Amino acid sequence: MLDSAFPGGRPHMPVRVIKKYPNRRLYDTRISSYITIEDVRQLIVDGEEFEVRDAKSGEDLTRCVLLQIIAEHEQDGEPMLSTQLLSQIIRFYGDSLQGFMGSYLERSMQMFLEQQQQFRQQMSGLIGQAPWTMLNQLTEKNLEMWKDYQQNLVGGMGRSAGASRPRDPAPPPPREKDKSKA
């Protein structure tokens, strides 16, 4: 059965269940194997739907695991979330706007992803061209913007200086012949 919710009509599969055991090990029930937290991150990158459940109680631990992945990636490498941003998010917990903040962040992320997709589509259209053509077009566009900037800058200075400034430079004075050689 094909699911119309998936682009390209991918087959609909039940949500993948990952069990978390008290020893912190993760067990993927679909492949009947233990996996790492990095494997879970790869599932996210691949767009795979899953949920993490406590092996004993069945409690949903998906959010906890997702937060763990974020925390580990924020510690290693270059962080995406600044200390200031994290502090601001923490301040919203318990605030009357807490519920609004979550939906606002979700909408903002969705809008960002849509803009990113549009940008990638535009870039793929450009990449279909020969690399030199694309580079030449970019160079011409930058040169045109630079000329416009210079004209606006010089034009603005010319208006403020008024008529006291000559438009053409004065020709150099004529040279006198060296009389000592004569």
C-alpha positions as a Markdown table, in Angstrom:
| # | Residue | x | y | z |
|---|---|---|---|---|
| 1 | Met | 0.0 | 0.0 | 0.0 |
| 2 | Leu | 1.3 | 3.4 | -1.0 |
| 3 | Asp | 0.8 | 6.4 | 1.3 |
| 4 | Ser | 0.0 | 9.7 | -0.3 |
| 5 | Ala | 1.5 | 11.6 | 2.7 |
| 6 | Phe | 4.9 | 10.6 | 1.5 |
| 7 | Pro | 6.5 | 12.3 | -1.5 |
| 8 | Gly | 6.9 | 9.8 | -4.3 |
| 9 | Gly | 4.3 | 7.5 | -2.7 |
| 10 | Arg | 6.7 | 5.5 | -0.4 |
| 11 | Pro | 5.1 | 2.5 | 1.2 |
| 12 | His | 3.4 | 3.2 | 4.5 |
| 13 | Met | 5.2 | 1.3 | 7.4 |
| 14 | Pro | 4.2 | 1.3 | 11.0 |
| 15 | Val | 6.2 | 3.6 | 13.3 |
| 16 | Arg | 9.5 | 2.1 | 14.2 |
| 17 | Val | 9.8 | 1.2 | 17.9 |
| 18 | Ile | 13.0 | 1.5 | 19.8 |
| 19 | Lys | 13.1 | 0.1 | 23.3 |
| 20 | Lys | 15.3 | 1.7 | 25.9 |
| 21 | Tyr | 16.5 | -0.6 | 28.7 |
| 22 | Pro | 17.6 | 0.4 | 32.2 |
| 23 | Asn | 21.2 | -0.1 | 31.2 |
| 24 | Arg | 20.7 | 2.7 | 28.7 |
| 25 | Arg | 20.9 | 0.4 | 25.7 |
| 26 | Leu | 18.6 | 1.0 | 22.8 |
| 27 | Tyr | 17.0 | -1.9 | 21.0 |
| 28 | Asp | 15.5 | -1.5 | 17.5 |
| 29 | Thr | 12.6 | -3.8 | 17.2 |
| 30 | Arg | 12.4 | -3.5 | 13.4 |
| 31 | Ile | 15.9 | -4.9 | 12.8 |
| 32 | Ser | 16.1 | -6.9 | 16.1 |
| 33 | Ser | 19.4 | -5.4 | 17.1 |
| 34 | Tyr | 20.9 | -3.0 | 19.6 |
| 35 | Ile | 21.7 | 0.4 | 18.2 |
| 36 | Thr | 23.6 | 3.5 | 19.4 |
| 37 | Ile | 22.4 | 7.0 | 20.0 |
| 38 | Glu | 24.2 | 7.9 | 16.7 |
| 39 | Asp | 22.1 | 5.3 | 14.9 |
| 40 | Val | 19.0 | 7.1 | 16.2 |
| 41 | Arg | 20.4 | 10.4 | 15.0 |
| 42 | Gln | 20.8 | 8.8 | 11.6 |
| 43 | Leu | 17.2 | 7.7 | 11.6 |
| 44 | Ile | 16.2 | 11.3 | 12.1 |
| 45 | Val | 18.5 | 12.6 | 9.3 |
| 46 | Asp | 17.0 | 9.9 | 7.0 |
| 47 | Gly | 13.4 | 11.1 | 7.9 |
| 48 | Glu | 12.5 | 7.8 | 9.5 |
| 49 | Glu | 9.6 | 7.9 | 11.9 |
| 50 | Phe | 10.2 | 6.2 | 15.3 |
| 51 | Glu | 9.4 | 6.3 | 18.9 |
| 52 | Val | 11.5 | 5.4 | 21.9 |
| 53 | Arg | 9.7 | 3.4 | 24.6 |
| 54 | Asp | 10.8 | 2.3 | 28.0 |
| 55 | Ala | 11.3 | -1.5 | 27.8 |
| 56 | Lys | 9.5 | -2.2 | 31.1 |
| 57 | Ser | 6.8 | 0.5 | 31.4 |
| 58 | Gly | 6.2 | 1.4 | 27.8 |
| 59 | Glu | 6.5 | 5.1 | 28.7 |
| 60 | Asp | 7.3 | 7.3 | 25.7 |
| 61 | Leu | 10.9 | 8.4 | 26.0 |
| 62 | Thr | 11.3 | 9.9 | 22.5 |
| 63 | Arg | 11.7 | 13.5 | 23.6 |
| 64 | Cys | 14.3 | 12.6 | 26.2 |
| 65 | Val | 16.4 | 10.8 | 23.6 |
| 66 | Leu | 16.0 | 13.7 | 21.1 |
| 67 | Leu | 17.2 | 16.1 | 23.8 |
| 68 | Gln | 20.1 | 13.8 | 24.6 |
| 69 | Ile | 21.1 | 13.8 | 20.9 |
| 70 | Ile | 20.9 | 17.6 | 20.9 |
| 71 | Ala | 22.9 | 17.9 | 24.1 |
| 72 | Glu | 25.7 | 15.6 | 22.8 |
| 73 | His | 25.9 | 17.5 | 19.5 |
| 74 | Glu | 26.0 | 20.8 | 21.3 |
| 75 | Gln | 28.9 | 19.7 | 23.4 |
| 76 | Asp | 30.9 | 18.3 | 20.5 |
| 77 | Gly | 31.9 | 20.4 | 17.5 |
| 78 | Glu | 30.3 | 23.8 | 16.8 |
| 79 | Pro | 27.2 | 24.5 | 18.8 |
| 80 | Met | 24.0 | 25.7 | 17.0 |
| 81 | Leu | 22.3 | 27.0 | 20.1 |
| 82 | Ser | 24.1 | 29.9 | 21.9 |
| 83 | Thr | 24.1 | 30.2 | 25.7 |
| 84 | Gln | 21.9 | 33.3 | 25.3 |
| 85 | Leu | 19.3 | 31.5 | 23.2 |
| 86 | Leu | 19.3 | 28.5 | 25.7 |
| 87 | Ser | 18.8 | 30.9 | 28.6 |
| 88 | Gln | 15.9 | 32.7 | 26.9 |
| 89 | Ile | 14.2 | 29.3 | 26.1 |
| 90 | Ile | 14.6 | 28.3 | 29.8 |
| 91 | Arg | 13.0 | 31.5 | 30.9 |
| 92 | Phe | 9.8 | 30.6 | 29.0 |
| 93 | Tyr | 9.3 | 27.4 | 31.1 |
| 94 | Gly | 6.5 | 28.2 | 33.6 |
| 95 | Asp | 5.7 | 31.5 | 31.8 |
| 96 | Ser | 2.2 | 32.1 | 30.6 |
| 97 | Leu | 3.6 | 32.2 | 27.0 |
| 98 | Gln | 5.3 | 28.7 | 27.3 |
| 99 | Gly | 2.7 | 27.0 | 25.0 |
| 100 | Phe | 2.9 | 29.9 | 22.5 |
| 101 | Met | 6.7 | 29.7 | 22.4 |
| 102 | Gly | 6.7 | 26.0 | 21.4 |
| 103 | Ser | 4.3 | 26.5 | 18.5 |
| 104 | Tyr | 6.2 | 29.7 | 17.5 |
| 105 | Leu | 9.5 | 27.8 | 17.3 |
| 106 | Glu | 7.8 | 25.0 | 15.3 |
| 107 | Arg | 6.3 | 27.4 | 12.8 |
| 108 | Ser | 9.6 | 29.3 | 12.5 |
| 109 | Met | 11.5 | 26.1 | 11.8 |
| 110 | Gln | 9.0 | 25.0 | 9.2 |
| 111 | Met | 9.3 | 28.4 | 7.5 |
| 112 | Phe | 13.1 | 28.1 | 7.6 |
| 113 | Leu | 12.9 | 24.6 | 6.1 |
| 114 | Glu | 10.6 | 25.8 | 3.3 |
| 115 | Gln | 13.0 | 28.7 | 2.4 |
| 116 | Gln | 15.9 | 26.3 | 2.5 |
| 117 | Gln | 14.2 | 24.0 | 0.1 |
| 118 | Gln | 13.4 | 26.9 | -2.3 |
| 119 | Phe | 17.0 | 28.0 | -2.1 |
| 120 | Arg | 18.2 | 24.5 | -2.9 |
| 121 | Gln | 15.8 | 24.2 | -5.9 |
| 122 | Gln | 17.1 | 27.6 | -7.2 |
| 123 | Met | 20.7 | 26.5 | -6.8 |
| 124 | Ser | 20.1 | 23.2 | -8.5 |
| 125 | Gly | 18.7 | 25.1 | -11.5 |
| 126 | Leu | 21.9 | 27.2 | -11.6 |
| 127 | Ile | 24.1 | 24.1 | -11.2 |
| 128 | Gly | 22.6 | 22.7 | -14.4 |
| 129 | Gln | 24.5 | 25.4 | -16.2 |
| 130 | Ala | 28.2 | 25.1 | -17.1 |
| 131 | Pro | 30.3 | 26.1 | -14.1 |
| 132 | Trp | 32.0 | 28.9 | -16.0 |
| 133 | Thr | 28.7 | 30.3 | -17.2 |
| 134 | Met | 27.4 | 30.4 | -13.6 |
| 135 | Leu | 30.6 | 32.0 | -12.3 |
| 136 | Asn | 30.6 | 34.6 | -15.1 |
| 137 | Gln | 27.0 | 35.5 | -14.4 |
| 138 | Leu | 27.8 | 35.9 | -10.7 |
| 139 | Thr | 30.9 | 38.0 | -11.5 |
| 140 | Glu | 28.9 | 40.2 | -13.8 |
| 141 | Lys | 26.2 | 40.7 | -11.3 |
| 142 | Asn | 28.7 | 41.6 | -8.5 |
| 143 | Leu | 30.5 | 44.0 | -10.9 |
| 144 | Glu | 27.2 | 45.7 | -11.8 |
| 145 | Met | 26.3 | 46.1 | -8.1 |
| 146 | Trp | 29.8 | 47.5 | -7.4 |
| 147 | Lys | 29.5 | 50.0 | -10.2 |
| 148 | Asp | 26.1 | 51.1 | -9.0 |
| 149 | Tyr | 27.5 | 51.5 | -5.5 |
| 150 | Gln | 30.4 | 53.6 | -6.8 |
| 151 | Gln | 28.1 | 55.8 | -8.9 |
| 152 | Asn | 25.8 | 56.4 | -6.0 |
| 153 | Leu | 28.7 | 57.2 | -3.7 |
| 154 | Val | 30.4 | 59.6 | -6.2 |
| 155 | Gly | 27.0 | 61.0 | -7.2 |
| 156 | Gly | 26.2 | 61.8 | -3.6 |
| 157 | Met | 29.6 | 63.4 | -3.0 |
| 158 | Gly | 29.2 | 65.4 | -6.2 |
| 159 | Arg | 25.9 | 66.9 | -5.1 |
| 160 | Ser | 27.2 | 67.9 | -1.7 |
| 161 | Ala | 30.4 | 69.4 | -3.1 |
| 162 | Gly | 28.4 | 71.6 | -5.5 |
| 163 | Ala | 29.9 | 73.5 | -8.4 |
| 164 | Ser | 33.2 | 74.2 | -6.7 |
| 165 | Arg | 34.5 | 70.8 | -7.8 |
| 166 | Pro | 35.6 | 70.5 | -11.5 |
| 167 | Arg | 34.2 | 67.6 | -13.4 |
| 168 | Asp | 37.3 | 66.9 | -15.5 |
| 169 | Pro | 40.8 | 67.1 | -14.1 |
| 170 | Ala | 42.8 | 70.1 | -15.2 |
| 171 | Pro | 45.4 | 69.3 | -17.9 |
| 172 | Pro | 49.0 | 69.2 | -16.6 |
| 173 | Pro | 51.0 | 72.5 | -17.0 |
| 174 | Pro | 53.2 | 72.6 | -20.1 |
| 175 | Arg | 56.8 | 71.5 | -19.5 |
| 176 | Glu | 59.5 | 74.1 | -19.8 |
| 177 | Lys | 62.5 | 73.1 | -21.9 |
| 178 | Asp | 65.6 | 72.6 | -19.9 |
| 179 | Lys | 67.8 | 75.6 | -20.7 |
| 180 | Ser | 70.9 | 73.9 | -19.3 |
| 181 | Lys | 71.0 | 71.4 | -22.1 |
| 182 | Ala | 70.8 | 74.1 | -24.8 |
